[in-house]
Amino acid sequence: MVSETIKVNLAADAEARPVAVLVQKASQYESRVYIQAGDKKINAKSIMGMMSLGLTQDEEVIISAEGEDESIAVANIVDYLKNAK
């Protein structure tokens, strides 16, 4: 399992679009991908689960993945969340 803790960079008016893109990115990988914020750990491939997180600007989250492409999955999702506009 690979994981990384980051601060989310989302526009203040971000709604469903950045979350939908995140779910699409996570779904490209064979690995199980999770995002943890506070005490919630959500499957990053679940649009409803991700919407329930309500990610905000500068919120600290843990991105983790487990599977054959776990490293690249975490790296790409971290890159997206750090640079989402």
Secondary structure, DSSP 4 states (H G I P E B T S, - for coil): -EEEEEE----TT--HHHHHHHHHHHHTSSSEEEEEETTEEEETT-HHHHHHH---TT-EEEEEEESTTHHHHHHHHHHHHHH--
